């Protein structure tokens, strides 16, 4: 298969959910930690909620058959014979979950106590929040951009429905479910109080204590 400078970025874009999930999995294996495994567990739970929500939406707001959709939409799908497991775009769920999952830990950097993080914002200052955001600009730019591009691609290719109302409802459902799932899962992990489980933690773990009072006695040396 030959790829040119246009087809290669397009292929990476379509494989982005698999690449992102694989990154977290391989990172756990290479660094020998469970942060990636924890991320995958949260994502799987969120996808399970998405499938339940999809079943409810299909009853209330049924959409056209998957077989009538643009063939581009069925090149890479979770299902048999090009059929969807979910009409709620799972790509949007993955992107949204990942972004808001990381966003909670980014805000946690504004708290000097990494085991509390966003659960206690009393020590947050505007400067600490700004520093945390500035340190993670690539994450804050990449995932929102990826979500917008995915929305545009799904809309142009009618991958959800030709009806704009159906498209908006199903697409926004994926973003909202992913966002809520990511935030709740990150807060749960933070509440456990083990920094090693959190995906992003502050690198400064030093503890400062108030010096105790000390009494010094000076003994002058008499010259002879």
Buried (B, 14 or more C-beta within 10 A) or exposed (E): EEEEEEEEEEEEBBEBBEEBBEEBBEBBEEEEBEBBBBBBEBBEBBBEBBEEBBEEBBEEBEBBEBEEBEEEBBEEBEEEEBEBBBBBBBBBBBBBBBBBBBBBBBBBBBBBEBBBBBEEEEEBEEEBBEEBBEBBEEBBEEBEEBBEEBBEBBBEEBBBBEEEEBBBBBBEBBBBBBBBBBBBBBBEBBEEBEBEBBBBBBEEEEEEEEEEEEEEEEEEEEEE
